[in-house]
Amino acid sequence: MKKKKQMVIWSVTGVLLLITLIFFGLGFHRPSVYIQNFEVEEYENEIPDIKPQSVVNGLAVYTVGEGEPVLLFPYPHGHTTEPMSQSDIADILVELGRKVITFDPPGAYYSTRSPDGSMEEMIKAADETLERLRIEGPIDIVGHSMGGFAALAYAIERPERTQRLILITSISGFPAAARCGFPGSAFHVFEADYWRVIFWGVRINAGRGSLALHKKLQNLMGEASFYNKAFFSPLEIDHDDENKGIPIRMIWSKNMYTGLSYADRLKEVYAPTLIIAGRHDPQASLACSDELAAGIQRADLVVFENSGHAPFIEERKLFIEVVGDFLFETQNTSANPLENNGWSKFNESPSPMPPLSTLTPGALAKANCQQNFEHRELLEPYQHFGNQPRFTLSNQELSTYIEQMGIDSLCLPEAFGAPFINADWNHLEASAHTGRMLSIGFEGQYEGSGWSRVGLVYSTYDFEAGTEYEIFASPADYAAILNDGTHDDLQVDGRGGFIRFHKGIAMGDQPIRKTYLFPGQEGYIAVYFRLGYFNPAIVNDVIESLKDESAPIDIEPMLILVDEFVKAIEFK
């Protein structure tokens, strides 16, 4: 018994000694030391003298080239020696006649604001960049490696801003990287470099070690990432690099430990997508690209047979051809009589709007629905209604209003923003002559005056008010559903309805809305999406083209999102 007890003590002691050795060997007895905004001085010999267009609130924003803008996501981690505006990918996009829009992540190069290393930080920085440059509407988005991961997140979180998406040797998240990437994809478990990647990576990700160690890891991974090793150029390690800390952007690695992933949300990418893979890529192996291609609805996968992680370097000519063909073939180049009258783009071969019947109820994942709303003033700028401030609805207020509409629950996508009241005309409060019309708008789709671009409406058939207002349905529509079923092309939560393209009140150019109508005995519920404003002379032609199911590519992602919102409604 005594001998057994001694063995246990020795075993525990051995384990504790091993843990102690690892703890001290990895440098965890010392505090984390990071360096911020060091790159310009450190890599000045490698970086061309291209300065940001502006640095506002600590965020550096760049534009390079001329032409249709494209948002090129920078790398969110610290493994980079040049701003994205000066990268090989940026050069290629400029060569293809595009204006490259990008930014420095907080804490890197010229972006001096303190970073937090989150994906939300990258998404907000992209929003801020587009707003700073006054770029509205959908835009093409490109990203490589971890920059592609951030581009994927943006396409999912901002579908209304995503026109086309190009993912270059990228991943769905950190779990995919663990399955498909370093070190096992490049080194055998019995090789010293296998363990160097692990131990050096752990130290660097925790902020321990030095810039010298960081460069050693970059060189080790960089050489392994090229199929043709002749393209690899190692970083020079200076004698004083041992006295410098770890790049601050390495705090991005905290997302690895939380398992950040969009693998379960790939179906929420609605834009045409090009996925580029390198056959010999050890960082984002072909399995990672296969996962993206299988999950994204409108994805094309192109495999570069003689490339590793950087096809744009190893097979540059082919890369230019593939990307150029994708941007050209998915671009609307047709001469359409409706151009310059509201929609600037149509597909050359119009892609059909996805029929609502193909969408399943509850298609918006509950985890992707907005959950919490607060009562606050609308974000500026906005036009005060009757010289009075306007407020978003709290959870309780929203529940009260939709209950009055006859709705049990809604799933509001993040792209909609917070709900608020467009209008509430009620004869009981003397704001209407008869009946009631209640319209809920959404802050993320609001342009500062009038009704928001997307809205939810309840109205009684007898509603009348002493002002101009839209009427979306009538008792005749309800009778049609009951008697002949001609309007019964929608079924949502057991309730029948139909789609109508509605000509709005013209004050100059005339709005057209796609409306989803659910008539009842005393009134109706409508969801509307304003497609644009048009010369009244061509409004009927526009509506006929919509009945033929041709949709402009730049609003198609939002159309799909609104369709899914409708399908997720649960009626009382």
C-alpha positions in Angstrom: 0.0 0.0 0.0 2.9 2.3 0.9 4.7 1.5 -2.3 1.5 2.3 -4.3 1.1 5.6 -2.5 4.7 6.5 -3.3 4.1 5.8 -7.0 1.1 8.1 -7.1 3.1 10.8 -5.4 5.9 10.4 -7.9 3.4 10.4 -10.9 1.7 13.6 -9.7 5.1 15.2 -9.1 6.2 14.2 -12.6 3.1 15.7 -14.2 3.5 18.9 -12.2 7.1 19.2 -13.1 6.2 18.7 -16.8 3.5 21.4 -16.6 6.0 23.7 -14.9 8.6 23.1 -17.6 6.0 23.8 -20.3 4.8 26.9 -18.5 8.2 28.4 -18.2 9.4 27.1 -21.5 6.5 28.8 -23.3 7.2 32.0 -21.4 3.9 32.2 -19.5 5.7 33.4 -16.4 6.3 36.7 -18.2 3.6 39.2 -19.2 2.3 39.5 -22.8 4.2 42.2 -24.7 2.7 43.6 -27.9 3.9 46.2 -30.4 1.4 48.4 -32.3 1.8 50.4 -35.6 5.3 49.2 -36.0 5.0 47.9 -39.5 5.7 51.0 -41.5 9.1 51.5 -39.9 9.9 47.7 -39.7 9.1 46.9 -43.3 9.9 50.3 -44.9 12.2 48.7 -47.5 9.5 46.3 -48.7 6.6 48.8 -48.6 6.0 51.2 -51.5 5.2 54.8 -50.5 1.4 54.6 -50.7 -0.3 56.6 -48.0 -3.9 56.1 -46.9 -6.5 58.5 -48.4 -7.5 59.4 -44.9 -7.1 58.5 -41.2 -10.2 59.4 -39.2 -10.9 58.3 -35.7 -7.8 56.1 -35.9 -8.9 54.1 -39.0 -6.8 54.3 -42.1 -8.7 54.0 -45.4 -7.2 53.5 -48.9 -8.4 53.8 -52.5 -6.2 52.6 -55.3 -6.9 52.6 -59.1 -10.0 53.8 -61.0 -13.2 52.0 -62.0 -16.0 50.2 -60.3 -15.1 49.9 -56.6 -14.3 46.6 -54.9 -13.8 46.1 -51.2 -10.6 44.1 -50.5 -10.5 42.8 -46.9 -7.2 43.1 -45.2 -5.7 40.3 -43.1 -7.1 40.5 -39.6 -4.0 38.8 -38.0 -0.4 39.9 -37.6 1.1 37.8 -40.4 1.5 40.6 -43.0 4.3 42.9 -44.1 2.4 45.4 -46.3 -1.0 47.2 -46.3 -3.6 45.4 -48.4 -3.7 48.4 -50.7 -0.2 47.4 -51.9 -0.7 43.7 -52.1 -0.4 41.5 -55.2 -4.2 41.0 -55.1 -4.8 44.8 -55.1 -2.4 45.2 -58.1 -4.4 42.6 -60.0 -7.8 44.1 -59.3 -6.4 47.5 -60.4 -5.1 45.8 -63.6 -8.6 44.5 -64.2 -9.9 48.1 -64.2 -11.3 48.2 -60.6 -10.9 50.8 -57.8 -9.7 48.9 -54.7 -11.2 50.0 -51.4 -9.5 48.8 -48.2 -8.4 49.7 -44.7 -5.7 48.9 -42.1 -7.1 46.9 -39.2 -6.9 48.7 -35.9 -3.5 48.7 -34.5 -1.7 47.9 -37.8 0.2 50.3 -40.1 -1.6 53.6 -40.1 -4.7 52.7 -38.1 -3.9 53.9 -34.6 -7.1 53.0 -32.8 -6.7 50.3 -30.1 -7.8 46.9 -31.5 -10.0 44.3 -29.8 -9.3 41.5 -32.3 -12.9 40.5 -32.9 -14.7 39.8 -36.2 -17.3 42.5 -35.3 -14.4 45.0 -35.3 -13.5 44.0 -38.9 -17.1 44.2 -40.0 -17.6 47.7 -38.4 -14.3 48.9 -39.9 -15.5 47.8 -43.4 -18.8 49.6 -42.8 -17.0 52.7 -41.7 -14.7 52.5 -44.8 -17.6 52.4 -47.2 -19.4 55.2 -45.4 -16.3 57.4 -45.3 -15.9 57.0 -49.1 -19.7 57.5 -49.7 -20.1 54.1 -51.4 -23.7 53.1 -51.2 -25.5 49.9 -52.2 -24.0 46.5 -52.9 -20.3 46.2 -53.7 -18.0 43.3 -54.9 -16.0 41.9 -51.9 -12.7 40.0 -52.1 -10.6 38.3 -49.4 -7.6 36.0 -49.2 -6.9 33.5 -46.4 -8.0 35.0 -43.1 -9.0 38.1 -45.0 -11.3 35.8 -47.0 -12.7 34.5 -43.7 -13.5 38.2 -42.7 -15.0 38.8 -46.2 -17.2 35.7 -45.8 -18.4 37.0 -42.4 -19.3 40.4 -44.0 -21.2 38.7 -46.8 -23.3 36.8 -44.2 -23.8 39.8 -41.8 -24.3 42.4 -44.6 -26.1 40.6 -47.4 -27.6 43.8 -48.7 -24.1 45.2 -49.2 -22.7 42.2 -51.0 -22.9 42.2 -54.8 -20.4 39.4 -55.6 -17.9 37.6 -53.4 -14.5 36.2 -54.2 -12.8 33.9 -51.6 -9.2 33.0 -52.2 -7.8 30.0 -50.4 -10.0 30.7 -47.5 -11.9 28.9 -44.7 -15.3 28.9 -43.0 -13.8 29.3 -39.5 -11.2 28.2 -37.0 -12.5 24.6 -36.7 -12.0 24.2 -40.4 -8.5 25.5 -40.1 -7.8 23.0 -37.4 -9.1 20.1 -39.5 -7.5 21.1 -42.8 -4.5 23.3 -41.9 -1.2 23.5 -40.1 0.8 21.7 -38.9 -0.4 18.3 -40.1 -1.1 19.5 -43.6 2.6 20.5 -44.1 4.7 18.4 -41.7 4.8 14.9 -40.3 4.3 14.5 -36.6 7.9 13.2 -36.3 9.4 16.3 -38.0 10.8 19.0 -35.8 9.0 21.7 -37.8 5.6 20.1 -36.8 6.3 20.9 -33.2 7.9 24.2 -33.9 4.6 25.4 -35.5 2.7 24.3 -32.4 5.0 25.6 -29.7 5.9 28.8 -31.5 2.3 29.4 -32.4 1.1 28.9 -28.8 3.7 31.4 -27.5 3.0 34.0 -30.2 -0.8 33.7 -29.9 -0.5 34.3 -26.2 1.7 37.4 -26.7 4.9 35.8 -25.5 8.1 35.6 -27.4 9.5 38.3 -29.7 9.3 39.8 -33.1 12.2 37.5 -34.0 10.2 34.4 -33.1 7.2 35.8 -35.0 9.3 36.2 -38.1 10.7 32.7 -37.7 7.2 31.3 -37.7 6.2 33.4 -40.7 9.2 32.1 -42.6 8.5 28.5 -41.6 4.8 28.7 -42.6 5.5 30.9 -45.6 7.9 28.5 -47.3 5.6 25.6 -46.7 2.7 27.5 -48.3 4.3 27.7 -51.7 4.2 24.8 -54.1 7.0 26.4 -56.1 9.5 27.3 -53.4 11.3 29.7 -55.8 8.5 32.2 -55.1 9.3 32.3 -51.4 11.3 35.3 -49.9 12.1 35.0 -46.2 11.8 37.9 -43.8 15.0 39.3 -42.6 15.5 38.9 -38.8 17.4 41.8 -37.3 19.6 41.4 -34.2 17.3 43.7 -32.2 14.1 41.8 -33.1 14.6 39.7 -30.0 13.9 42.8 -27.9 10.6 43.7 -29.6 7.2 42.3 -28.7 4.6 40.4 -30.7 2.4 42.3 -33.3 -0.7 43.5 -31.6 -2.9 42.0 -34.4 -2.0 38.6 -33.1 -4.8 39.1 -30.6 -7.0 37.9 -33.5 -6.0 34.4 -32.4 -8.3 34.6 -29.4 -11.1 33.7 -31.9 -9.4 30.4 -32.4 -10.1 29.4 -28.8 -13.8 30.4 -29.0 -14.2 28.3 -32.2 -15.4 31.2 -34.3 -17.0 29.7 -37.4 -19.6 30.5 -40.1 -19.8 26.9 -41.3 -23.5 26.6 -40.2 -24.4 29.9 -41.9 -22.9 29.4 -45.4 -26.4 29.1 -46.9 -26.9 32.8 -45.9 -24.5 33.9 -48.6 -26.8 34.9 -51.4 -24.4 36.7 -53.8 -22.6 34.9 -56.7 -19.4 33.6 -55.2 -16.1 32.5 -56.7 -14.0 30.2 -54.6 -10.3 29.8 -55.5 -8.3 26.9 -54.1 -4.7 25.9 -54.4 -4.2 22.1 -55.0 -1.1 22.1 -52.7 -2.3 24.6 -50.1 -1.3 23.5 -46.5 -3.0 26.5 -44.8 -6.5 26.2 -46.3 -6.5 22.8 -48.0 -8.9 21.8 -50.8 -11.2 20.3 -48.2 -11.8 23.8 -46.8 -12.7 25.1 -50.2 -15.0 22.1 -50.9 -16.9 22.9 -47.7 -17.4 26.5 -48.8 -18.5 25.4 -52.3 -21.0 22.9 -50.9 -22.5 25.3 -48.4 -22.8 28.5 -50.5 -25.8 28.5 -52.8 -24.3 30.2 -55.9 -20.7 29.2 -55.7 -18.2 28.2 -58.3 -15.0 26.5 -57.2 -11.8 26.8 -59.3 -8.7 24.7 -58.3 -5.3 26.0 -59.3 -3.3 22.8 -59.9 0.2 24.3 -59.5 -0.3 26.5 -56.5 -0.2 26.5 -52.8 -1.7 29.2 -50.6 -1.1 32.1 -53.1 -2.4 31.3 -56.6 -2.3 35.0 -57.4 1.5 34.7 -57.2 2.3 31.2 -58.4 -0.2 31.2 -61.3 -0.8 35.0 -61.7 -1.8 34.9 -65.4 -4.4 32.2 -64.8 -5.6 34.0 -61.7 -6.2 37.2 -63.6 -8.1 35.3 -66.3 -10.3 33.4 -63.8 -11.2 36.5 -61.7 -11.7 38.7 -64.7 -14.1 36.1 -66.3 -16.1 35.9 -63.1 -16.4 39.6 -62.7 -17.3 40.0 -66.4 -19.7 37.1 -66.7 -21.7 37.9 -63.6 -21.8 41.6 -64.4 -24.9 43.1 -66.1 -23.8 44.3 -69.5 -27.1 44.3 -71.4 -28.5 47.4 -73.0 -31.8 47.5 -71.1 -34.4 50.2 -71.8 -34.9 50.7 -68.1 -31.2 51.7 -67.5 -30.7 55.2 -66.0 -34.3 55.2 -64.8 -33.8 53.8 -61.4 -31.8 50.6 -61.8 -28.3 51.0 -63.1 -27.8 47.2 -63.6 -29.7 44.3 -65.0 -28.4 40.8 -65.6 -27.5 40.1 -69.2 -29.5 36.9 -68.9 -31.8 37.9 -66.1 -31.6 35.5 -63.2 -35.1 34.6 -61.8 -36.0 35.9 -58.4 -36.2 32.9 -56.1 -39.9 31.8 -55.9 -41.2 32.3 -52.4 -42.6 28.8 -52.5 -39.1 27.3 -52.5 -38.3 28.9 -49.1 -39.1 26.9 -46.0 -40.8 28.4 -43.0 -38.4 29.7 -40.4 -35.5 29.8 -42.9 -33.8 32.5 -40.9 -32.0 30.7 -38.1 -33.2 31.9 -34.7 -29.6 32.5 -33.7 -29.5 35.0 -36.6 -32.6 36.9 -35.5 -32.2 40.1 -33.6 -33.1 39.4 -30.0 -32.9 42.6 -27.9 -34.4 46.0 -28.7 -34.2 49.2 -26.7 -36.3 52.4 -26.7 -34.0 55.1 -28.0 -34.0 58.0 -30.5 -33.3 57.1 -34.1 -29.7 57.5 -35.2 -29.0 60.8 -37.0 -29.5 62.0 -39.6 -33.3 61.6 -39.8 -36.2 63.9 -40.4 -38.2 64.5 -37.2 -41.9 63.7 -37.7 -44.0 66.7 -36.9 -40.9 68.3 -35.3 -40.9 65.5 -32.7 -38.1 63.0 -32.2 -38.7 59.4 -33.4 -37.8 56.4 -31.3 -37.0 52.7 -31.9 -39.3 50.1 -30.3 -38.3 48.1 -27.2 -39.1 44.4 -27.1 -42.2 45.1 -25.1 -43.4 47.8 -27.5 -42.7 45.7 -30.5 -44.7 42.7 -29.0 -47.6 45.0 -28.3 -47.8 46.4 -31.8 -47.4 43.0 -33.7 -50.1 41.5 -31.4 -52.4 44.3 -32.5 -51.5 43.3 -36.1 -52.5 39.7 -35.4 -48.9 38.4 -35.5 -47.4 36.1 -32.9 -43.7 36.4 -33.6 -41.2 37.8 -36.1 -37.6 37.0 -37.0 -35.9 40.3 -37.8 -32.6 39.9 -39.7 -29.7 42.1 -38.5 -29.7 43.8 -41.9 -33.1 45.3 -41.1 -31.9 47.2 -38.0 -34.1 48.2 -35.1 -37.9 48.5 -35.6 -39.7 51.9 -35.3 -43.1 53.3 -36.2 -43.4 54.6 -39.8 -46.9 55.7 -39.1 -49.8 54.8 -36.8 -53.1 56.3 -37.9 -56.0 55.3 -35.6 -59.5 56.7 -35.6 -59.7 56.0 -31.9 -57.0 58.6 -31.3 -58.4 61.0 -33.9 -55.4 60.6 -36.2 -57.6 58.9 -38.9 -61.1 59.5 -40.1 -62.0 55.8 -39.9 -60.2 52.5 -39.3 -56.5 52.1 -38.6 -53.2 51.8 -40.5 -50.1 50.8 -38.6 -46.7 50.6 -40.3 -43.5 49.4 -38.7 -40.2 50.4 -40.4 -36.6 49.3 -39.8 -33.7 51.6 -39.0 -31.2 49.7 -41.1 -33.4 50.3 -44.2 -34.3 53.9 -43.4 -33.0 56.8 -45.5 -33.9 59.6 -43.0 -37.3 60.6 -44.2 -40.6 59.0 -45.2 -41.1 55.3 -44.7 -38.2 52.8 -44.6 -37.3 50.7 -47.6 -38.6 47.6 -45.9 -41.7 47.7 -43.8 -44.5 45.7 -42.1 -48.1 47.1 -42.4 -51.5 46.3 -40.9 -54.6 48.1 -42.2 -58.3 47.8 -41.9 -60.2 48.1 -45.2 -62.2 51.1 -44.0 -59.1 53.1 -43.2 -59.2 56.7 -44.3 -57.0 59.7 -43.1 -56.8 63.3 -44.1 -53.4 62.8 -45.7 -51.8 60.8 -48.5 -51.3 57.1 -47.8 -50.8 53.9 -49.6 -53.5 51.2 -50.0 -52.1 47.8 -50.6 -55.1 45.5 -50.6 -58.9 45.5 -50.7 -61.9 43.3 -49.6 -61.9 42.0 -53.2 -58.5 40.5 -52.7 -59.8 38.6 -49.6 -62.8 37.4 -51.6 -60.6 36.2 -54.4 -58.6 34.0 -52.0 -61.9 32.6 -50.5 -63.7 32.0 -53.8 -61.4 31.2 -56.6 -57.9 30.9 -55.2 -56.4 33.1 -57.9 -54.5 35.1 -55.3 -53.5 32.1 -53.2 -49.8 31.8 -54.3 -48.4 32.2 -50.8 -48.8 30.0 -47.8 -47.1 31.2 -44.6 -47.9 29.6 -41.2 -51.2 28.2 -42.6 -52.4 31.6 -44.0 -52.9 32.3 -47.7 -51.6 35.4 -49.5 -50.2 36.6 -52.7 -47.5 38.9 -54.2 -48.2 42.2 -55.9 -45.9 44.8 -57.4 -47.4 48.1 -56.1 -47.1 51.5 -57.7 -46.7 54.0 -55.0 -47.7 57.7 -54.8 -45.6 59.7 -57.3 -43.9 62.8 -56.1 -41.6 63.1 -59.1 -40.2 59.6 -59.8 -42.6 56.9 -58.8 -41.7 54.1 -56.2 -42.4 50.5 -57.0 -42.7 48.1 -54.1 -42.8 44.3 -54.0 -45.6 43.5 -51.5 -46.5 40.3 -49.8 -50.1 40.5 -48.9 -52.2 38.5 -46.5 -55.9 39.7 -46.7 -58.2 38.9 -43.8 -61.9 39.5 -43.2 -61.6 43.0 -41.8 -58.1 44.1 -42.9 -54.8 42.9 -44.3 -51.2 42.4 -43.3 -48.5 43.5 -45.8 -44.7 43.3 -46.0 -43.2 45.6 -48.6 -39.8 46.1 -50.1 -39.3 49.3 -52.2 -37.4 48.3 -55.3 -36.6 51.8 -56.4 -37.9 55.0 -57.9 -38.7 55.3 -61.6 -39.8 57.7 -64.3 -43.6 57.3 -64.3 -43.6 56.8 -68.0 -41.8 53.5 -67.7 -43.3 52.2 -64.4 -45.6 49.7 -66.2 -42.7 48.3 -68.2 -40.7 47.8 -65.1 -43.6 45.9 -63.4 -44.0 43.7 -66.5 -40.3 42.8 -66.4 -40.7 41.9 -62.7 -43.7 39.7 -63.5 -41.3 37.9 -65.9 -39.1 37.3 -62.8 -36.1 39.3 -64.0 -34.4 40.9 -61.0 -31.4 43.4 -61.0 -28.4 41.7 -59.4 -27.7 44.5 -57.0 -31.0 44.1 -55.1 -31.3 40.3 -55.4 -29.6 39.6 -52.0 -32.1 41.9 -50.2 -35.0 40.4 -52.0 -34.0 36.9 -50.8 -33.7 38.2 -47.2 -37.1 39.8 -47.3 -38.6 36.6 -48.8 -37.1 34.7 -45.8 -38.4 37.3 -43.4 -41.9 36.8 -44.7 -41.7 33.0 -44.5 -40.7 33.2 -40.8 -43.8 35.1 -39.7 -46.0 33.3 -37.3 -49.6 34.5 -37.2 -52.0 34.4 -34.3 
